[in-house]
């Protein structure tokens, strides 16, 4: 029901909105300056060029990929430096992610900032709201941003109860134009999922605050039949200097809604190095510099061995399709894990419209069985990984606030590859031969869905 209302709203808006366009990045990797060193910061500030180069060399002495050169190109493309000294914990599916976030909230001493697309009034959402209210009553300042469309089915009373307890809330771009007179932007959505606790620990990824995540998928369960299946998603927990970057994105979003200043708290405490992970935090907004899109395109263009992408909603532009096809043609192992089961049937049809071109170029496509795929992740050449809120579709790249964290390194890349392999084992491969035999009615459905792709 929520998605039906959303599509109607956005399609109607299309009649009065000009379509933006993604930049031409077909030759992005060739257009950037080669041979420069990336900027690296940590808890002690910006590292000098020699220290940064030494750090990168120590982290991947046996890598066949020139990580420093690739990182420098990515910085030139996005304008965002690397952040060293972080601990990154992979979290799979709703129960594990919710348990980790609830544990962090429970220990909060000063402030909690939550930004989410969906905040449902269901048993899980009520548990989350009750915990936030309890922390507010303990004296911890709780601030929440929820999307006006993503939470369109949630009763106002649900949020009013939190407000009455002292929680500060803002609905991002509400549906009613009267709520944002002169600033109504129904097509601009906040699709980020960010939680920052005491400015010391942060979470991001694909998991919303919704009962859909109360049940885990079969990921790493060893169970293959006769089980109730949930949603397959990926989140990360971040400790270290990169937490401040996610905190800033929350403040930037809050300020964009002109909802007044947040209560004074220690939102940016000193952050010590907490681990050895080097990351890049990319936050994109409509009309911005397309940082996440450029990072994806550059990584695919630069790929030497593997491109492994898991995408819940795969409706890319032609440039991404071309980049994937070109990578496969030059011998890169390109594999996509896409939904076999989805909450949005029209998006699946739109995704199917790209299969023929991809399969003909040697891209291998797998559809996840028995679970609703909602993860948005990639691992390229085993050393470039990303987890975030960004779907590989036009809406994410053009019209939403999104956030992705890029993690450099083979250790994290190894964990991501293991997760990808697990998803492959729970997927069916779609071959070019079987795809050509699908009914004519499917072709028509795919054509129609693709014509709506920008608004899905």
N, C-alpha and C positions, 0 to 999 in steps of 0.2 A: 504493500500500500504506500509506504513512504517513498519508494522509488518511482511508482506511477505518478504521484503528485509532483515529485522532483522533475521528472521528464516533461510533464505538461508545462510547468513553470518555465523551464529553460527553453523549451521549443517555442513557446509564446514569446519569450524575450528575444528569440532570434530574429523575429520580425522587426524589432526596433533597435537591434544591436549590430554594429559593424563587426564582421569577422576579422579577428587579428590573424597574423600569419607568423609562422616560425621563421627564424633567420635561415639564410642559405649557408649551410655548414658542410656541404658535400666534400669540400677540400679543406676542412678545418685543420687536419693534422699536417697538411703541407703548407698551410698559410702562417703557422706559428713559428716563432724564432726557435731554432734548435740550439742545444748546447748550454743553455743557462741553468743555474742551480735554483731549486725551489726555496721559498721562504719557509722556515720552520720555527714555530714558537713553542715554548713549554712553560712550566710554572715560574721560571726565572726570567722570562721575556723572550725576545727574538734571538735566535742563535746566529752567530757569525757564519759567514759562508763556509769557512773551513770546518767548523764544528758541525754544521748541518750536513755537509758532504760526508764527513767522517761517520756521523750517526747513521745516515742512510746506507753507507758502505758496510758498516758493522751489522746492520739488521738483516741484509740479504746478500752475504758474501758469495753464495753459490747460485744465485738466481741467474737464469739465462736472459731475463728481461732487464733492461736498463731502467730501474725504478726511478732513479733520480731524474733522468731525462724526461720520462713520462710524467712525473709529478710536476716538473717545471712547465711542461706544455699545458698541463691541466690548470695550473695556476694562472698562466697567461690567458687561457680561455675563459676562466671563471672569475679571476681577480681575488680568489680566496686562498689564504696561506694554509699550510699544514699545521697541525697541533700535535706535538709529541707528549709522551708521558701519561697515557691513558690506559685504564683497564676497561675492556669491552667484554660483556657477557652476552652470549646469544641466548635468546628466549624463544621457545617454540610453542605456538598455540595459546589459546586464551587462559586456561587454568594456570600454566606455569608463569605466564606474563602477569596475570592478575595477582598471583601469590607474591611475586617479587615486588610489584608496585604497592600492594597493600602493606607488605612488610616495611617498605621504605616510608610510607605515609605514617604508619603506626609509630615510628621512631622520630618523626619530625619534631623539631624544637622551636623553630622560628617562622618558617613560611613554606607554603605549598602552592605551586603554580601549575595548573592543569589546562591544557588546550586540546580539544577533541572535536572531531567532526560529528560523531553520534554520541549522545548521552541519553540512554533509554531509561524509562521508568519500568523496570522489570526486576526480578529478584537480585540480579547482579548489580544493576544500576542503583537500586535502593540500598544495597549493602555499601556500595561505594559512596553514595550521598550521605548515608548515616555516619560513615567513618570521617568524611570531610567535616560534617557538622560537629562531631565529637571533638575533632582536633581544633576547630575554631573556638569551641567553648573552653578548651584547655588554654587558649591564648595564642595558638598558632594562627597566623594570618593565611587564609585560604583564598586564592583568586582563581576564577574559572572562566575560560572562553569556550563557548560551544557554538557550533555553526547553526545559523537560522534555518537552513534547509535540512541539514543532517539531523537535527533534533526536531523537525517539524511535527512529528507524531507524539512528542513528549508533552504532556500537559503543563501549562504554565505554573500550576500549583506545585509541581515537582521542584521547579527552580525557586519559586517563591519561598518554599520552606527553608531552603538553604540561605536565601537572602535574609530572612527573618532571624536566622542564627548568626548573622554577621559576615557570611561568606560574600565576597565581591564577585559578581557575575556579569558577563556581557555576552549578548547574542550577536555573533558576527553577521553583519549584513542581513538583518531580519527580512522576512518575506514581505511584510507590509511596507509600502513606500512612505507611509506616515511616520514610521519609526526612524527614517533617515531622510527627511525632507531635504532635497537638493543633493543628496549623496547616496541615493538608492542605486545599488549595483547587484541586482538579483543573480546575475551570471557569475559574479566573483565569489567563490566559495573558499572557506578555510578548511582544507582537507588534512591538515597536520594533526598528528597525535604526539603530544609532548607533555611529559610530566617532569617537573624539576622540584626536588625536595631540599630545602635549606640551602639551595645553591651549591650543594655538594654532590648530588647524584641525580642523573637524568635518565629518562627513558624515551625512546621513540621507535617508530616502526609502523605496522599496519593495523594494530589492534585498537578497536573502539571500545567505549564503555557500553556494552550491550550483552544481553543474555545469549546472543548467538555464540559467544565465546565461553559459555559455561561448560561446554563439552569439548574435549580435545579430539583432534583427528587421530588417525591410526599411526601418526608419525612416531617411529621408533618403538612402537608398542609390542611388536611381534604378533599382533592379532591381525588376521586377514579376513575374517568373516563373522557374521552374526553378531555384530557390535553396533551400537549406536554411534554414528560418526558426526563429528562437529566440524568446525572450520579450521583449515590449515593456514596458519599465519606465522609471521616472524617479527620479533621485536628485539631491541637491544637495551642493555643497561650500561650506562657510561659513568665512569668515575675518573676524575682528573681534570686538567685544565680545559678540556673541550666542553665541560658542563656549562661554563660561562657563555659559550657561543649559543647554546640552546636557550639559556635564560634570556639572552638578548633578543632572540627571535620572539619569545613570548611577549616581552615588553614592546617590541616593535608592532606586533599585532594588536596588542591592547591600545597602544597610542593611535593606531590607524582608525579605531572606532570612536575616538574622541569621547570617551566615557569617563573622563576625569582621571586624576592621579591615583595611583595605588597607595595604600597605607605605607608609611615608612617602616622598612624592615631591613635586615641584613641579607639582601638578595645576592650580593656578590662578595662572599667571604674569600679570603686567600685560599687558593687551590694548590695543593702540593701534587707533585707527580705521583701517580697511583699505579702505573704499569708501564709497559713498553710499546703500546700500540700508538701508531701515528695515523691521524685521521684528518679528514677535511669535512667540515660541516657546511652543507649547501642548503640555503633557504631561498626558494624562488617565489615570486609574486607576479601576477599579471602585469604586463607592461615593463617588466624588469629586464634583466640581461640574460634570461634563459640559462642560468647556471647549471641546473640539473640536466637539462636537455643536452647542453654542450658537453658536459662531462660524460654522459652516456655515449654520445656520438664519437667523441675522441677515443674513448676506451675501446669501442668496437673497431674503429678505423685502425687503431694501433695494435690490435690483438695479433699475437703471433701463433698461439697454440689452441686456446679454447675460449669460447664465449658461451657461458651457461646462464640462462636467464629464466627466472620464475616470475610470471606476470599474471595477476588475477584478471585484469582487464586489458587485453592486448588489441589496441586499435591504433597503431602507430601511423605516423606520416610516411610519405614515400621515401624520404631521406633515410629513415631508420631501416625500412625494408631494404633499400638499396645497399646500405652499409652491411646488413646481415648477409645478404646474398653475395656481396663482393668478398666478405670474409670467408664464407664457405667455399667460394670458387678459388680462393688462393690457398686452400688447404687447412683452414682453421676449423676445428671441431665445434660447430655451432649447434647447440641444442636448446630448445625452448620447452619449458613445462608450463602448460596452459590449462585452463579449467575443462574438466570433463563434466563437472557439476558446478553450476553457478547460481547465484541469487538473481542474476540479471540476464535473462534469456536473450534479449535483443543484442546485448553486447557480445554474447557468444557467437551469434550469427554474423555480426560485423567482423569479429575476429576471424571467423572461417573464410571470409572473403579474401584474406591474404594468404591462405594456405598454399594454393596452387603455385604462385610465384615463388614462395619460399622453398617449397619442396622441390620444384624444378631446378633450383640453384644448389641443392645439396644440404639445405638446412633441415635438421631433424626435429620433428614436432611430437611432443608427448602430451597426452591429456590425463590429468590426475583423476583417479577413480575414487569413489566412496567418501569424498570429503569436498566441502566447498572451499575452493582455493581463493585466498585473499592476500597472499604474500606478495611483496614487491621487492625482489632481491636480484642480485646478479653477482657472479664471480667470473673474472676474466683473467686468463693466463695464470690462474691460481694465486695471484698476488694483489689483484685489484678487486675489492668487494664493496658492495653497497647494500644497505638496508634502509628503508624509509617508507614514506607515505605515497610516493609517486607511482602511479600506474603508468604503463607504457601506452598512453593514449593522448589524444589531442587536448582533452579537458584538463588533464594534469599539467601538461606542458604550457598551456595557454591561459587557462581561466581560473586555476586554483592557487591558493597558498599551499606550498608543499615543502617538505623537508626530507633530505636524505643525508646519511652519514657515509662517507667513503672511508674504508679502512684499508691501509696498505700493509702488505706483509703476507708471507707464505703460511704462517701459523694460523692466523684467522682465515686465510684463504682455504687452508686444509679443512677447517671446520665447516666452512661454507660448502666446499665440494662434497664433504660427507653428507651434509643435509640434502644437497642437490641429488646425490646418488640415491638417497633414501626415497626421495620423491619420485625418481625415475622408476624405482622398483614397484611403486604403487600407481604407475601410469601405464596407459596403453599407447604404443607408438602408432602414429598415423602415417601410412606410406603413400607415396605418390600414386601407386597403382590403385589402391582402394579408394583414394580420394576422387579419382576421375570417374568412379562408378556411382557416386552419390546421385540421388534423384534430381531431376530438373527443378522440382519445387524448392529444393534447398538452394539452388543457384539464385532463384528469384528472391527468397528470403534474405540471402546474403547481400544481394544488390540493394534491397530496400534498407537493410540495417546499416550498410556502409554509407548510404546517402545521408543517414542521420548521425554519423559517427562523431561529428564535432560537438553534438549536444548530448551525447550519452554520458 
